Amino acid sequence: MDPYTTLDFPNGRIAFIGTVRCDDVGVKEFRVELPNRAPMYGAWRAHFAENSNDFNIEIVTFGYGDKLNVGNPHPKARVRFTVEETTIVEELVHELFANRNLTAGLSPFSMTLARFLGGVKFLPRWISQADE
C-alpha cells in the first residue's frame, strides 16, 4: 500500500504527506480533514530509545492550513480547535500510526534495525484549542 494513501473514517480523513521543506529544515508531515473544515497539517517525529533502534512517535504541532507553514511560531498561524475536535484528531493520528501497511514504507519504520514500540505522544501545546 502506498504510504501516502488517505485513510477514511466516519469522523474525518488522515494521511501522511511526507517530508516537507519548511524554513530550510525537512519536517515529516501529516494531513487531517475534519468535516466542515479545510485540510490541516501537522508535524511528527520519531523519539528513539536509548538503544537508538526502538522508537515511539511524537506529534510536535498541528493546525496549519498550509503544509509549507508547519512550524510557524506565530500565534495566529494555527487554527484553534474545540475539545471534541482535538479528541477526533488524536484518534485519527493513532489510527494512522497503527496502520502497518502505511508506515512500512516510511522512515524510520522501514529501517532494518528500527522497531516501532507503538507509542504516540502528543507534545505540550501541539494543538491550539478554542478555549486557550
C-alpha positions in Angstrom: 0.0 0.0 0.0 1.2 3.5 -0.9 2.3 5.1 2.5 0.6 8.3 1.3 -2.9 6.8 1.0 -5.6 8.7 2.7 -7.5 6.8 5.4 -11.2 7.5 5.6 -13.2 7.3 8.9 -16.7 8.5 9.8 -15.2 11.4 11.8 -12.5 12.5 9.3 -9.7 11.6 7.0 -5.9 11.4 7.6 -2.8 10.8 5.5 1.0 11.1 5.7 2.2 13.9 3.4 6.0 13.1 3.5 8.9 15.3 4.4 8.2 19.0 3.5 10.9 21.6 3.5 10.0 24.4 5.9 12.5 27.1 6.8 15.4 25.1 5.4 14.5 22.0 7.6 12.8 18.8 6.5 9.6 18.3 8.5 7.7 15.0 8.5 4.0 15.9 8.0 0.5 14.5 8.0 -2.8 15.9 6.9 -6.2 15.8 8.6 -9.5 16.6 7.1 -12.4 17.1 9.5 -16.0 17.6 8.4 -16.7 21.3 7.5 -13.0 22.2 7.9 -10.3 22.9 5.4 -7.4 20.4 5.4 -5.0 21.0 8.3 -1.3 19.9 8.6 0.9 18.8 11.4 4.4 17.6 12.1 5.6 14.3 13.7 9.0 12.9 14.6 10.4 9.7 16.0 11.7 9.6 19.5 14.3 7.0 19.8 15.0 4.9 22.9 18.5 4.6 24.4 19.4 1.7 22.2 18.9 4.0 19.1 16.8 1.4 17.4 13.4 1.3 19.2 11.2 4.3 18.9 7.9 5.9 19.6 6.2 8.8 17.8 5.8 12.4 18.9 3.2 14.7 17.5 5.1 18.1 17.5 2.5 20.5 16.2 -0.8 20.6 14.3 -3.4 23.0 12.9 -1.7 24.7 10.0 -3.8 25.5 6.8 -0.7 25.3 4.6 1.8 22.4 4.6 4.6 24.9 3.9 3.7 26.9 7.1 4.0 24.0 9.6 6.2 25.1 12.5 5.5 28.8 12.2 5.6 30.0 15.8 3.2 33.0 15.2 0.1 32.6 17.4 -2.3 33.2 14.5 -0.6 30.7 12.2 -2.6 27.8 13.5 -6.4 27.2 13.6 -8.0 26.7 17.0 -9.9 23.5 17.7 -12.7 22.6 20.1 -12.0 19.9 22.7 -14.2 17.5 20.7 -12.2 18.2 17.5 -8.9 17.7 19.4 -10.1 14.3 20.6 -11.1 13.4 17.0 -7.7 14.5 15.7 -5.9 12.4 18.4 -8.0 9.3 17.4 -7.2 9.8 13.7 -3.4 10.2 14.5 -3.5 6.9 16.5 -5.2 5.2 13.6 -2.6 6.5 11.1 0.4 5.3 13.1 -1.2 2.0 13.9 -1.6 1.2 10.2 1.4 -1.0 9.5 0.6 -1.1 5.8 1.2 2.7 5.5 4.1 3.0 8.0 6.1 0.1 6.4 7.2 2.4 3.6 8.3 5.3 5.7 11.5 6.1 7.6 12.2 5.3 10.4 9.6 2.4 10.2 11.4 0.9 7.2 14.8 1.0 8.7 16.3 -2.5 9.1 17.0 -2.4 12.8 14.3 0.0 13.8 11.3 -1.1 15.8 8.2 0.9 16.5 7.2 0.4 20.1 3.6 1.6 19.3 3.5 4.8 21.4 2.2 8.1 20.2 2.8 11.1 22.4 1.3 14.5 21.9 3.8 17.1 23.0 2.6 20.1 25.1 0.8 22.7 23.1 0.8 20.5 20.0 -2.6 21.9 19.1 -4.3 25.3 19.8 -7.7 24.9 21.5 -10.5 27.4 21.2 -10.6 28.0 25.0 -6.9 28.9 25.2 
